[in-house]
Amino acid sequence: MKKISSILLFSLIVFSLQAKSVSRDTIFIKSVEKLAKYAGKSNVLVKMKPGEYTIKSIKIGELSVFKYGKNNKKKGDFRIGSLIHFSGNNSQYFLTGVTLNIDGELHKNYPKSEFSEFLVSGNNNYIKGLKGKDVGAVTPAHRVQMLRVMGDDNTIKNADFFVKGSTPYGYGHLLGKGGNALVPLHKHSVLLVEGTNTKLLGCKVVTHAYGHGIFMQGAVNTLLQDCYVEGKMRATNEMLAETSGLAFDVGFKSDYPPGKILPNEIKSLSEDGIRAYPAGGLHGRRTKGIKVINCTVKNMRSGFDLSANLPPTKIVGSTAIGCQEKGYSIGNNGIIEASKGDALYGPLVTFVGNNVKNCTIDLELINTVSKYKVPRLAEINGSGHYITLRNYQNKKRSIQSPIVFGESFWNDVHRYRNPNASKGSYAGAENIKLFNYTDMPVLLNDLSVNCMVTNSEKNNKVFNAGIGGNNTNDLLKRVDKDVLENNPNLVIMMVGTNDMLNTKKLIDYKTYTANLKALIKKIKSNGSKLVLMSPIPADSVYLFTRHKKVLFSETPNKKIDEVGKIVKTLAVENNVYFYDLNSDFKALNLPLHNQDLFIRNEKNSGRKDGVHPTALGYRFIAQNIFSFLKENDLLKSNQKIICFGDSITRGGAKGENYPTYLNELIIP
């Protein structure tokens, strides 16, 4: 009992920011009835006994009535039913190990109102480990969400939701998704956010229903981090083989061009993985400010569709896999960086219309392919974008699909539904820079104006072979393909940051030394000259926000210093060049927490990073390397230079990396 009390006391301290509360006793519960009761209380700390519970009666919940805000076009009452309603404020709920099985028959209730199986209308609550599972694929009387967050300043952590029960299901959006649908719609989405300052952390969503995974309507300042969304796919040939059912009943017509279900295609059976609508909620306000970090979407209609969100919009370190309509889409001034996706069934990235402006995109293309044709690898519209597309792990896609300017699936849909609309009503591209390092073809149609495309790095002298997250183990696995097979005259290698600082990749000094020796031997035996660089110092304050301090027996920069000594020693022993980049940063007393301009921090880039350079930092690196190469007579005509390393070599969007800047210095 003492151990349990200690854990809960620690939890109170850790989560005080999520729920500002006075000291309170822990309430231990072991029934859904008690959970429903205390969900309506303020200033409580509740811990539920782990186990499986079943919700069979609608009577456990309630019908709640709210007033629409004065700025909402809708007036009067908003009615919503729920099973568990978290209506209190400043409360904490610890539900880890609890599974709430929901009888699908309950979906038949609330035919004239909204229905959320779990509803959060209170403010400043912390809910951890909420796991809900629909039992039975029962069609809702109206429409359902498993969780709806209406209140403000709520944190939902490690939620795990599985939903089923909707109509239509089995045809994706082919029979319609809104007005003028070919069949009645009774959707079942998973997680809807309407409040302000909502945090979704480590949430998992699996849907076997027609509806969205996670979506925002009128939400402001939403953070999604470490979340996962997955749906299911179905081939249209299976649909066309049916001898009964919804599609059969409408003669296999479709709400999408060309007006019928086509053979030899594949569709997601749900809607979008992570989606923003223009507005919504009780206040009818605009959806604004979404940050997505390290999230994955698989087998949904769209992966990340944030095109309707007002800035700021940012997607970082995320992955879209096997999405049908598009992997990514973003609105004005949006940023996608350090993210990746395939074009297994549809485009990697889409700008749905010609009114989207000034986005910065840095995406890697995963090389997986399928038997289904992908007409466009990317659909580029709008103006002022800066887009970089690369091959993930430098692996080229085996089937070519074009990157197309001035076209999109949604342009096709609008033209189909409005055949009299002029050609440039929905699509068009202007003043866009594309850096295409995928070897995929690029098509610019007549709606493309003043767009610049760099199709390859063939004219470069310096080539970037950095991959984020790599340590020396990873470099050993790919040195043959990414370096040796390209026969470089000169290799510049910097590695060690992940070996020493990334808690998912940590290795000891002995292993690091052995790996580096092996890399040196391979590169030298290939006849290439080699420059080894010492890794740059890090800002430990920010580093420890991502990596547990207890896993470090030495300070981070002491480990980096030790690596620098190893690199220098091996350079001397193997008669290769050594450049002490670390000392260049130290000479300027870098990094300075939230003060310097060279290492990313919250002040200079809005990011609590502390490891990766800013654009100015990369230019500083490039200039110093350039001077070193000149001083040592290592710059030759018609030479090929490969920069080999981790994310500090790979860099960021807009060509912000030291290999690009070094290339500019060598080829003015």
Secondary structure, 3 states (H helix, E strand, C coil): CHHHHHHHHHHHHHCCCCCCCCCCCEEEECCHHHHHHHHCCCCCEEEECCEEEEECCHHHCEEEEEECCCCCCCCCEEEEEEEEEECCCCCEEECCCEEEEEEHHHHHCCCCCEEEEEEECCCCCEEECCEEEEECCCCCCCCEEEEEECCCCCEEECCEEEEECCECCCCCCCCCCCCCCCCCCECEEEEEECCECCEEECCEEEEECCCCCEEECCCEEEEEECCEEECCEEEHHHHHCCCCCHHHHCCCECCCCCCECCCCCEEECCCCCEEECCEECCCCEECEEEEEECCEEECCCEEEEECCCEEEEEEECCEEECCCCEEEEECCCCEEEEEEECCCCCCCEECCCCCCECCEEEEEECCCCCCCCCCCCEEECEECCEEEEEEHHHCCCCCCCCEEECCCHHHHHHHHHCCCCCCCCCCCEECCEEEEECCCCEEECCCEECCEEECCCCCCCEEEEECCCCCHHHHHHHHHHHCHHHCCCEEEEECCHHHHHCCCCCCCHHHHHHHHHHHHHHHHHCCCEEEEECCCCCCHHHHHHHCCHHHCCCCHHHHHHHHHHHHHHHHHHCCCEEECHHHHHHHCCCCCCCCCCCECCHHHHCCCCCCCECHHHHHHHHHHHHHHHHHCCCCCCCCCEEEEECHHHHCCCCCCCHHHHHHHHHCC
